[in-house]
């Protein structure tokens, strides 16, 4: 039986598979990603390692680079990888867990649509943990079309210790998710 393929319609990926980072010190990077994302090493060949945090064969590969010079921040390339957590409590629990390991966010920011904590790995690659600030897609899309988002599409930095304190004190989740409230 002959098959036909559609060469006109863009295909939406079924799922995100993995990303690969070139790193200077693979052992430091392996340790960092295991601590921060709870990843397991699937295969370690010395200069190339594969890690995962779920049933995918690998979500991250680390390749030791022979280049020792640092890239200037803002150069072309990957800026960050973002992971959405289910709740503000999970985001703040992650913050507390990593802070106890002396891993601190390099950029805590409420983007309006998300409350986010960015962390830098040993090579300066950034990982963002975010939690949605709206309960529905409709509310989120309306915010993105608003003048408030147009005027400030980056967001407002916040103090994660203050946000954690307010969360533990039982402050309203709606209030805690508002830009500028923490």
Backbone as a printed PyTorch tensor [residue, N CA C, xyz], in Angstrom:
tensor([[[ 0.8410, -1.1720,  0.0000],
         [ 0.0000,  0.0000,  0.0000],
         [ 0.8940,  1.2460,  0.0000]],

        [[ 0.5890,  2.1670, -0.8680],
         [ 1.3510,  3.4050, -0.9640],
         [ 0.9310,  4.3620,  0.1470]],

        [[ 1.8900,  5.1750,  0.5580],
         [ 1.6260,  6.1760,  1.5960],
         [ 1.7990,  7.5660,  1.0140]],

        [[ 1.0730,  8.5040,  1.5710],
         [ 1.2150,  9.9090,  1.2000],
         [ 1.6340, 10.6800,  2.4380]],

        [[ 2.4400, 11.7090,  2.2360],
         [ 2.8170, 12.5810,  3.3480],
         [ 2.3970, 14.0010,  3.0260]],

        [[ 2.1490, 14.7510,  4.0710],
         [ 1.7730, 16.1560,  3.9570],
         [ 3.0430, 16.9960,  4.0330]],

        [[ 3.3730, 17.6470,  2.9530],
         [ 4.5760, 18.4940,  2.9230],
         [ 4.2270, 19.9730,  3.0150]],

        [[ 2.9810, 20.2900,  3.2950],
         [ 2.5270, 21.6820,  3.3420],
         [ 2.2550, 22.1880,  4.7590]],

        [[ 1.7340, 21.3470,  5.6310],
         [ 1.2910, 21.7610,  6.9580],
         [ 2.4380, 21.6730,  7.9570]],

        [[ 2.7330, 22.7810,  8.6750],
         [ 3.7550, 22.6870,  9.7310],
         [ 3.3110, 21.6900, 10.8060]],

        [[ 4.2330, 20.8710, 11.2450],
         [ 3.9330, 19.8610, 12.2620],
         [ 4.2710, 20.4240, 13.6360]],

        [[ 3.3700, 20.2650, 14.5730],
         [ 3.6200, 20.6190, 15.9580],
         [ 4.2980, 19.4310, 16.6240]],

        [[ 5.4390, 19.6520, 17.2980],
         [ 6.1060, 18.5150, 17.9420],
         [ 5.1820, 17.8130, 18.9360]],

        [[ 5.3440, 16.5070, 19.0440],
         [ 4.5500, 15.7170, 19.9830],
         [ 4.9380, 16.0200, 21.4240]],

        [[ 6.2430, 16.2770, 21.6550],
         [ 6.7150, 16.6230, 22.9850],
         [ 8.1330, 17.1550, 22.8700]],

        [[ 8.5830, 17.8100, 23.9310],
         [ 9.9690, 18.2560, 24.0000],
         [10.8230, 17.0550, 24.3630]],

        [[11.9390, 16.8600, 23.6710],
         [12.7720, 15.6820, 23.9150],
         [13.9400, 15.9920, 24.8490]],

        [[14.8970, 16.8150, 24.4100],
         [16.0760, 17.0820, 25.2280],
         [16.8190, 18.3070, 24.7140]],

        [[17.7850, 18.7480, 25.5020],
         [18.7130, 19.7750, 25.0600],
         [20.1150, 19.3290, 25.4380]],

        [[21.0990, 19.8880, 24.7480],
         [22.4930, 19.5170, 24.9540],
         [23.2640, 20.7790, 25.3000]],

        [[24.0700, 20.7030, 26.3530],
         [24.9110, 21.8270, 26.7530],
         [26.3720, 21.4340, 26.6650]],

        [[27.1720, 22.3620, 26.1530],
         [28.6230, 22.1990, 26.2080],
         [29.0810, 22.8250, 27.5260]],

        [[29.8640, 22.0810, 28.2840],
         [30.3000, 22.5380, 29.6090],
         [31.8110, 22.3700, 29.7470]],

        [[32.4070, 23.1900, 30.6290],
         [33.8510, 23.1020, 30.8690],
         [34.2040, 21.9960, 31.8580]],

        [[33.4330, 21.8690, 32.9220],
         [33.7040, 20.8700, 33.9620],
         [32.4860, 19.9610, 34.0680]],

        [[32.5550, 18.8250, 33.4270],
         [31.3880, 17.9470, 33.3380],
         [30.9770, 17.4110, 34.7110]],

        [[31.9370, 17.1440, 35.5910],
         [31.5980, 16.6210, 36.9230],
         [30.8140, 17.6600, 37.7360]],

        [[31.2650, 18.9260, 37.7070],
         [30.5260, 19.9940, 38.4110],
         [29.1170, 20.1260, 37.8430]],

        [[29.0200, 20.0750, 36.5200],
         [27.7130, 20.2220, 35.8780],
         [26.8030, 19.0400, 36.1870]],

        [[27.3420, 17.8300, 36.1790],
         [26.5410, 16.6580, 36.5540],
         [25.9810, 16.8210, 37.9630]],

        [[26.8330, 17.2250, 38.8840],
         [26.4120, 17.4250, 40.2680],
         [25.3250, 18.4880, 40.3490]],

        [[25.5290, 19.6110, 39.6500],
         [24.5720, 20.7320, 39.6940],
         [23.2010, 20.2900, 39.1810]],

        [[23.1470, 19.6480, 38.0250],
         [21.8550, 19.2510, 37.4470],
         [21.1850, 18.1430, 38.2610]],

        [[21.9600, 17.2970, 38.8970],
         [21.3630, 16.2970, 39.7810],
         [20.7370, 16.9790, 40.9920]],

        [[21.4290, 17.9710, 41.5700],
         [20.9080, 18.6710, 42.7380],
         [19.7220, 19.5640, 42.3840]],

        [[19.8290, 20.3190, 41.3080],
         [18.8090, 21.3220, 40.9900],
         [17.5550, 20.7010, 40.3870]],

        [[17.7200, 19.8060, 39.4230],
         [16.5580, 19.2190, 38.7500],
         [16.2400, 17.8000, 39.2000]],

        [[17.0230, 17.2710, 40.1270],
         [16.7790, 15.9090, 40.5760],
         [16.9920, 14.8900, 39.4730]],

        [[17.9020, 15.1820, 38.5580],
         [18.1420, 14.3090, 37.4130],
         [18.9710, 13.0940, 37.8150]],

        [[18.7940, 12.0220, 37.0530],
         [19.5810, 10.8030, 37.2040],
         [20.4660, 10.6530, 35.9840]],

        [[21.6620, 10.1570, 36.2010],
         [22.5660,  9.8930, 35.0920],
         [22.1540,  8.5810, 34.4390]],

        [[21.8900,  8.6360, 33.1440],
         [21.5340,  7.4500, 32.3880],
         [22.7980,  6.8020, 31.8180]],

        [[23.7230,  7.6450, 31.3640],
         [24.9800,  7.1490, 30.8150],
         [26.0380,  8.2350, 30.9710]],

        [[27.2140,  7.8540, 31.4390],
         [28.3290,  8.7850, 31.6070],
         [29.5510,  8.1910, 30.9090]],

        [[29.9470,  8.8350, 29.8000],
         [31.1000,  8.3600, 29.0260],
         [32.3400,  9.2040, 29.3010]],

        [[32.3320,  9.9540, 30.3900],
         [33.4870, 10.7900, 30.7220],
         [33.3850, 12.1870, 30.1490]],

        [[33.3990, 12.3030, 28.8330],
         [33.2820, 13.6180, 28.1920],
         [31.8810, 13.8840, 27.6560]],

        [[30.9800, 12.9390, 27.8300],
         [29.6010, 13.0630, 27.3810],
         [28.7250, 12.2880, 28.3600]],

        [[27.6890, 12.9620, 28.8560],
         [26.7930, 12.3080, 29.8200],
         [25.3430, 12.6140, 29.4670]],

        [[24.4640, 11.6630, 29.7610],
         [23.0390, 11.7880, 29.4870],
         [22.2820, 11.6720, 30.8040]],

        [[21.3380, 12.6020, 31.0210],
         [20.5610, 12.6280, 32.2560],
         [19.0730, 12.7280, 31.9470]],

        [[18.2610, 12.2790, 32.8990],
         [16.8180, 12.4160, 32.7640],
         [16.1950, 12.6210, 34.1400]],

        [[14.9460, 13.0720, 34.1550],
         [14.1870, 13.2130, 35.3990],
         [12.8270, 12.5180, 35.2950]],

        [[12.5960, 11.8250, 34.1660],
         [11.3180, 11.1440, 33.9820],
         [11.5230,  9.9090, 33.1100]],

        [[10.4930,  9.4800, 32.3850],
         [10.5970,  8.2600, 31.5890],
         [11.2450,  8.4580, 30.2190]],

        [[11.6060,  9.6790, 29.8680],
         [12.3310,  9.9360, 28.6140],
         [13.7580,  9.4220, 28.7670]],

        [[14.2950,  8.8190, 27.7220],
         [15.6400,  8.2360, 27.8160],
         [16.6890,  9.2520, 28.2220]],

        [[16.5620, 10.5000, 27.7790],
         [17.3860, 11.5920, 28.3200],
         [16.7200, 12.9210, 28.0200]],

        [[16.7950, 13.8170, 28.9710],
         [16.2720, 15.1770, 28.8130],
         [17.4020, 16.1760, 28.6230]],

        [[18.6130, 15.7850, 29.0430],
         [19.7750, 16.6600, 28.9680],
         [21.0010, 15.8270, 28.6520]],

        [[21.8150, 16.3460, 27.7570],
         [23.1390, 15.7630, 27.5340],
         [24.1580, 16.8500, 27.8330]],

        [[25.2180, 16.4690, 28.5000],
         [26.3190, 17.3850, 28.7990],
         [27.5390, 16.8980, 28.0390]],

        [[28.1260, 17.8090, 27.2650],
         [29.3170, 17.4720, 26.4840],
         [30.4520, 18.3790, 26.9250]],

        [[31.5640, 17.7700, 27.3080],
         [32.7200, 18.5620, 27.7270],
         [33.2880, 19.2710, 26.5020]],

        [[33.4290, 20.5710, 26.6090],
         [33.9660, 21.3590, 25.5040],
         [35.4720, 21.5160, 25.6540]],

        [[36.1820, 21.5160, 24.5410],
         [37.6260, 21.7790, 24.6140],
         [37.9180, 23.2760, 24.7110]],

        [[36.8970, 24.1140, 24.5530],
         [37.0710, 25.5670, 24.5820],
         [36.9780, 26.0550, 26.0200]],

        [[37.9840, 26.7470, 26.4870],
         [38.0060, 27.2080, 27.8780],
         [37.5330, 28.6440, 28.0570]],

        [[37.4300, 29.4100, 26.9740],
         [37.0380, 30.8120, 27.1110],
         [35.5360, 30.9180, 27.3590]],

        [[35.1690, 31.8970, 28.1660],
         [33.7630, 32.1270, 28.4650],
         [33.1010, 32.9240, 27.3580]],

        [[31.8260, 32.6720, 27.1490],
         [31.0330, 33.4450, 26.2030],
         [30.5420, 34.7010, 26.9150]],

        [[30.5600, 35.8150, 26.2320],
         [30.0620, 37.0680, 26.7980],
         [28.5440, 36.9750, 26.9150]],

        [[28.0220, 37.2780, 28.1100],
         [26.5700, 37.2600, 28.3320],
         [25.9110, 38.1770, 27.3100]],

        [[24.8720, 37.6970, 26.6870],
         [24.1770, 38.4580, 25.6630],
         [24.6020, 38.0680, 24.2560]],

        [[25.6180, 37.1980, 24.1490],
         [26.0230, 36.7050, 22.8350],
         [24.9130, 35.8220, 22.2660]],

        [[24.8950, 35.6420, 20.9450],
         [23.8870, 34.7410, 20.3740],
         [24.0050, 33.3490, 20.9860]],

        [[22.8870, 32.7100, 21.1610],
         [22.8550, 31.3610, 21.7250],
         [21.6930, 31.2110, 22.6850]],

        [[21.6340, 30.0890, 23.3310],
         [20.5640, 29.7830, 24.2800],
         [20.6380, 30.7150, 25.4860]],

        [[19.5270, 31.3240, 25.8450],
         [19.4980, 32.1850, 27.0330],
         [19.1580, 31.3740, 28.2760]],

        [[18.1030, 30.5850, 28.2170],
         [17.7320, 29.7670, 29.3640],
         [16.7470, 28.6760, 28.9470]],

        [[16.5780, 27.7160, 29.8370],
         [15.5780, 26.6640, 29.6980],
         [14.6240, 26.8460, 30.8720]],

        [[13.3180, 26.7820, 30.6100],
         [12.3310, 27.0400, 31.6580],
         [11.4970, 25.7970, 31.9540]],

        [[11.2110, 25.6170, 33.2440],
         [10.3600, 24.5240, 33.7080],
         [ 9.2210, 25.1180, 34.5230]],

        [[ 7.9910, 24.7160, 34.2100],
         [ 6.8230, 25.1590, 34.9600],
         [ 6.5720, 24.1860, 36.0980]],

        [[ 6.4440, 24.7180, 37.3050],
         [ 6.0780, 23.9300, 38.4700],
         [ 4.5780, 24.0820, 38.6980]],

        [[ 4.0010, 23.1730, 39.4350],
         [ 2.5440, 23.1320, 39.5850],
         [ 1.9950, 24.2370, 40.4840]],

        [[ 2.7420, 24.6050, 41.5410],
         [ 2.1930, 25.5620, 42.5020],
         [ 3.2760, 26.5220, 42.9880]],

        [[ 2.8390, 27.6290, 43.5420],
         [ 3.7620, 28.5770, 44.1590],
         [ 4.4890, 27.9060, 45.3240]],

        [[ 3.8050, 27.0250, 46.0380],
         [ 4.4400, 26.2840, 47.1310],
         [ 5.6050, 25.4380, 46.6390]],

        [[ 5.4460, 24.7970, 45.4680],
         [ 6.5470, 24.0130, 44.8930],
         [ 7.7110, 24.9170, 44.5000]],

        [[ 7.4160, 26.0760, 43.9350],
         [ 8.4730, 27.0190, 43.5500],
         [ 9.2490, 27.4690, 44.7840]],

        [[ 8.5350, 27.8250, 45.8360],
         [ 9.1910, 28.3050, 47.0530],
         [ 9.8710, 27.1720, 47.8170]],

        [[ 9.3210, 25.9560, 47.7570],
         [ 9.9830, 24.8020, 48.3490],
         [11.2940, 24.5070, 47.6360]],

        [[11.2930, 24.6380, 46.3100],
         [12.5180, 24.4570, 45.5210],
         [13.5330, 25.5270, 45.8940]],

        [[13.0770, 26.7520, 46.0420],
         [13.9580, 27.8530, 46.4560],
         [14.6150, 27.5130, 47.8020]],

        [[13.8160, 27.0780, 48.7760],
         [14.3580, 26.7400, 50.0940],
         [15.3350, 25.5730, 50.0470]],

        [[15.0100, 24.5480, 49.2740],
         [15.8830, 23.3810, 49.1500],
         [17.2250, 23.7710, 48.5270]],

        [[17.1790, 24.5460, 47.4400],
         [18.4190, 24.9360, 46.7610],
         [19.2170, 25.9430, 47.5880]],

        [[18.5300, 26.8340, 48.2860],
         [19.2350, 27.8020, 49.1390],
         [20.0200, 27.0640, 50.2290]],

        [[19.4440, 25.9890, 50.7660],
         [20.1410, 25.1920, 51.7840],
         [21.3960, 24.5280, 51.2130]],

        [[21.4340, 24.3340, 49.8960],
         [22.6130, 23.7760, 49.2140],
         [23.5450, 24.8830, 48.7130]],

        [[23.2530, 26.1300, 49.1140],
         [24.0050, 27.3200, 48.6950],
         [23.9050, 27.5630, 47.1860]],

        [[22.7620, 27.1870, 46.6030],
         [22.4580, 27.4850, 45.2040],
         [21.3550, 28.5320, 45.2310]],

        [[21.7180, 29.7450, 44.8420],
         [20.7810, 30.8650, 44.9450],
         [20.3730, 31.3560, 43.5670]],

        [[19.1420, 31.8600, 43.4580],
         [18.7140, 32.3680, 42.1560],
         [19.5300, 33.6090, 41.7550]],

        [[19.7980, 33.7000, 40.4560],
         [20.5000, 34.8760, 39.9410],
         [19.5120, 35.9550, 39.5050]],

        [[18.2380, 35.5790, 39.3640],
         [17.2380, 36.5610, 38.9470],
         [15.8600, 36.1140, 39.3970]],

        [[15.3710, 36.6330, 40.5380],
         [13.9960, 36.3820, 40.9460],
         [13.1100, 37.4780, 40.3460]],

        [[12.1440, 37.0930, 39.5180],
         [11.3350, 38.1050, 38.8390],
         [ 9.9020, 37.6220, 38.6560]],

        [[ 8.9880, 38.5470, 38.8720],
         [ 7.5930, 38.2890, 38.5580],
         [ 7.3600, 38.9030, 37.1820]],

        [[ 7.2050, 38.0340, 36.1710],
         [ 7.0060, 38.4900, 34.7980],
         [ 5.5710, 38.9590, 34.5590]],

        [[ 4.7230, 38.8610, 35.5540],
         [ 3.3070, 39.1540, 35.3610],
         [ 2.5670, 37.8690, 35.0450]],

        [[ 2.9350, 37.2370, 33.9450],
         [ 2.3060, 35.9650, 33.5970],
         [ 2.8490, 34.8170, 34.4270]],

        [[ 4.1060, 34.9210, 34.8970],
         [ 4.6890, 33.9050, 35.7700],
         [ 5.4650, 34.5740, 36.8970]],

        [[ 5.6330, 33.8380, 37.9820],
         [ 6.6030, 34.1830, 39.0150],
         [ 7.7470, 33.2190, 38.7890]],

        [[ 8.9620, 33.7650, 38.6160],
         [10.0820, 32.9570, 38.1490],
         [11.3320, 33.1400, 38.9820]],

        [[12.0720, 32.0510, 39.1160],
         [13.3970, 32.0630, 39.7320],
         [14.3730, 31.4800, 38.7180]],

        [[15.3890, 32.2640, 38.3620],
         [16.4130, 31.8220, 37.4160],
         [17.6680, 31.4480, 38.2000]],

        [[18.2500, 30.3140, 37.8310],
         [19.4850, 29.8310, 38.4410],
         [20.5300, 29.6670, 37.3480]],

        [[21.8110, 29.8700, 37.6960],
         [22.9030, 29.7000, 36.7430],
         [23.7110, 28.4650, 37.1120]],

        [[23.9330, 27.5930, 36.1160],
         [24.7540, 26.4050, 36.3520],
         [26.2320, 26.8110, 36.4020]],

        [[27.1530, 25.8910, 36.6170],
         [28.5700, 26.2630, 36.7470],
         [29.1520, 27.0100, 35.5430]],

        [[28.5400, 26.8730, 34.3600],
         [29.0160, 27.5870, 33.1760],
         [28.1890, 28.8280, 32.8700]],

        [[27.2380, 29.1640, 33.7400],
         [26.4160, 30.3430, 33.5300],
         [25.1630, 30.0900, 32.7090]],

        [[24.9250, 28.8410, 32.2840],
         [23.6760, 28.5110, 31.6000],
         [22.5480, 28.6530, 32.6120]],

        [[21.4580, 29.2860, 32.1780],
         [20.3920, 29.5490, 33.1420],
         [19.2200, 28.5810, 33.0010]],

        [[18.6910, 28.1950, 34.1640],
         [17.5020, 27.3650, 34.2700],
         [16.4660, 28.1850, 35.0210]],

        [[15.2830, 28.3030, 34.4350],
         [14.1830, 29.0450, 35.0610],
         [13.1600, 28.0630, 35.6100]],

        [[12.7600, 28.2780, 36.8650],
         [11.6100, 27.6020, 37.4390],
         [10.5200, 28.6500, 37.5080]],

        [[ 9.3450, 28.3280, 37.0010],
         [ 8.2560, 29.2980, 36.9800],
         [ 6.9660, 28.6580, 37.4520]],

        [[ 6.0710, 29.5180, 37.9110],
         [ 4.7150, 29.0940, 38.2440],
         [ 3.7820, 30.1160, 37.5910]],

        [[ 2.7240, 29.6120, 36.9970],
         [ 1.7620, 30.4850, 36.3170],
         [ 1.0620, 31.3770, 37.3380]],

        [[ 0.8450, 32.6350, 36.9660],
         [ 0.1750, 33.5750, 37.8660],
         [-1.3230, 33.6950, 37.6010]],

        [[-1.8200, 33.0140, 36.5920],
         [-3.2400, 33.0720, 36.2690],
         [-3.8180, 31.6620, 36.3070]],

        [[-5.0870, 31.5780, 36.6580],
         [-5.7350, 30.2770, 36.7950],
         [-6.1840, 29.6920, 35.4560]],

        [[-6.3810, 30.5560, 34.4590],
         [-6.8530, 30.0650, 33.1620],
         [-5.9930, 30.6350, 32.0320]],

        [[-6.0110, 29.9390, 30.9220],
         [-5.3040, 30.3940, 29.7250],
         [-5.9130, 31.7060, 29.2350]],

        [[-7.2150, 31.8530, 29.3630],
         [-7.8870, 33.0690, 28.9120],
         [-7.3860, 34.2890, 29.6940]],

        [[-7.2590, 34.1410, 31.0260],
         [-6.7490, 35.2430, 31.8490],
         [-5.3060, 35.5740, 31.4810]],

        [[-4.4970, 34.5570, 31.2770],
         [-3.0980, 34.7520, 30.9190],
         [-2.9810, 35.4770, 29.5750]],

        [[-3.7340, 35.0180, 28.5760],
         [-3.6880, 35.6540, 27.2570],
         [-4.2000, 37.0920, 27.3130]],

        [[-5.2150, 37.3480, 28.1280],
         [-5.7220, 38.7130, 28.2750],
         [-4.6380, 39.6110, 28.8810]],

        [[-3.8960, 39.0950, 29.8630],
         [-2.8090, 39.8820, 30.4490],
         [-1.7430, 40.1900, 29.3960]],

        [[-1.4110, 39.2020, 28.5730],
         [-0.3750, 39.4160, 27.5550],
         [-0.8020, 40.4320, 26.4970]],

        [[-2.1100, 40.6140, 26.3260],
         [-2.6180, 41.6120, 25.3770],
         [-2.8570, 42.9670, 26.0490]],

        [[-2.6210, 43.0660, 27.3440],
         [-2.9360, 44.2870, 28.0920],
         [-1.8630, 45.3590, 27.9370]],

        [[-2.2350, 46.5780, 28.2790],
         [-1.2690, 47.6830, 28.2530],
         [-0.2250, 47.5110, 29.3510]],

        [[-0.5950, 46.8890, 30.4740],
         [ 0.3720, 46.6560, 31.5560],
         [ 1.5260, 45.7810, 31.0590]],

        [[ 1.2070, 44.7300, 30.2900],
         [ 2.2640, 43.8610, 29.7540],
         [ 3.0510, 44.5890, 28.6640]],

        [[ 2.3660, 45.3630, 27.8350],
         [ 3.0420, 46.1130, 26.7640],
         [ 4.0360, 47.1160, 27.3490]],

        [[ 3.6860, 47.7200, 28.4690],
         [ 4.5580, 48.7110, 29.1030],
         [ 5.7450, 48.0640, 29.8190]],

        [[ 5.5740, 46.8280, 30.3040],
         [ 6.6550, 46.1500, 31.0120],
         [ 6.5780, 44.6430, 30.7450]],

        [[ 7.0840, 44.1920, 29.5730],
         [ 7.0130, 42.7710, 29.2600],
         [ 8.0510, 41.9150, 29.9940]],

        [[ 8.9900, 42.5470, 30.6980],
         [10.0180, 41.8100, 31.4410],
         [ 9.5350, 41.4600, 32.8340]],

        [[ 9.0490, 42.4500, 33.5740],
         [ 8.5260, 42.1820, 34.9020],
         [ 9.1950, 42.9780, 35.9960]],

        [[ 8.9510, 42.5430, 37.2270],
         [ 9.4160, 43.2320, 38.4300],
         [10.1740, 42.2290, 39.2950]],

        [[11.3960, 42.5820, 39.6780],
         [12.1760, 41.7050, 40.5510],
         [11.5430, 41.6690, 41.9450]],

        [[11.7830, 40.5800, 42.6620],
         [11.2320, 40.4410, 44.0120],
         [12.2510, 39.7670, 44.9180]],

        [[12.0000, 39.8490, 46.2120],
         [12.8360, 39.2160, 47.2230],
         [12.2440, 37.8390, 47.5350]],

        [[12.9110, 36.7510, 47.1280],
         [12.3250, 35.4290, 47.3570],
         [12.1600, 35.0820, 48.8390]],

        [[13.0350, 35.6060, 49.7040],
         [12.8640, 35.3420, 51.1340],
         [11.5800, 35.9840, 51.6480]],

        [[11.2930, 37.1850, 51.1830],
         [10.0660, 37.8840, 51.5940],
         [ 8.8350, 37.1510, 51.0580]],

        [[ 8.8970, 36.6970, 49.8070],
         [ 7.7720, 35.9590, 49.2360],
         [ 7.5520, 34.6560, 50.0050]],

        [[ 8.6190, 33.9520, 50.3480],
         [ 8.5280, 32.7170, 51.1250],
         [ 7.8940, 32.9900, 52.4920]],

        [[ 8.3370, 34.0450, 53.1490],
         [ 7.7900, 34.4140, 54.4580],
         [ 6.2900, 34.6820, 54.3560]],

        [[ 5.8940, 35.4630, 53.3540],
         [ 4.4720, 35.7930, 53.1840],
         [ 3.6580, 34.5460, 52.8530]],

        [[ 4.2190, 33.6600, 52.0380],
         [ 3.5280, 32.4190, 51.6820],
         [ 3.2970, 31.5770, 52.9420]],

        [[ 4.3400, 31.4130, 53.7450],
         [ 4.2410, 30.6120, 54.9740],
         [ 3.3030, 31.2470, 56.0010]],

        [[ 3.1700, 32.5730, 55.9650],
         [ 2.2510, 33.2740, 56.8660],
         [ 0.8010, 33.1490, 56.4250]],

        [[ 0.5630, 32.5630, 55.2410],
         [-0.8070, 32.3530, 54.7850],
         [-1.4000, 33.4810, 53.9790]],

        [[-0.5730, 34.4210, 53.4840],
         [-1.0980, 35.5080, 52.6500],
         [-1.8110, 34.9200, 51.4250]],

        [[-2.7560, 35.6550, 50.9130],
         [-3.5580, 35.2260, 49.7710],
         [-2.6810, 34.8800, 48.5700]],

        [[-2.9420, 33.7170, 47.9710],
         [-2.1920, 33.3140, 46.7810],
         [-2.3960, 34.3090, 45.6440]],

        [[-3.5940, 34.8320, 45.5120],
         [-3.8580, 35.8400, 44.4860],
         [-2.9620, 37.0570, 44.6940]],

        [[-2.8690, 37.5140, 45.9260],
         [-2.0390, 38.6820, 46.2520],
         [-0.5480, 38.3730, 46.0040]],

        [[-0.1120, 37.2050, 46.3800],
         [ 1.3080, 36.8410, 46.2400],
         [ 1.7380, 36.7610, 44.7770]],

        [[ 0.7960, 36.4450, 43.8810],
         [ 1.1200, 36.3100, 42.4610],
         [ 1.1140, 37.6460, 41.7180]],

        [[ 0.6380, 38.7050, 42.3540],
         [ 0.5920, 40.0220, 41.6950],
         [ 1.9900, 40.6260, 41.5920]],

        [[ 2.2690, 41.2750, 40.4740],
         [ 3.5650, 41.9490, 40.3130],
         [ 3.7210, 43.0290, 41.3720]],

        [[ 4.8970, 43.0680, 41.9660],
         [ 5.2130, 44.0960, 42.9360],
         [ 4.6910, 43.8570, 44.3330]],

        [[ 4.0850, 42.7010, 44.5820],
         [ 3.5020, 42.4750, 45.8980],
         [ 4.4840, 41.8400, 46.8780]],

        [[ 5.5810, 41.2670, 46.3640],
         [ 6.4940, 40.5570, 47.2730],
         [ 7.6340, 41.4450, 47.7190]]])
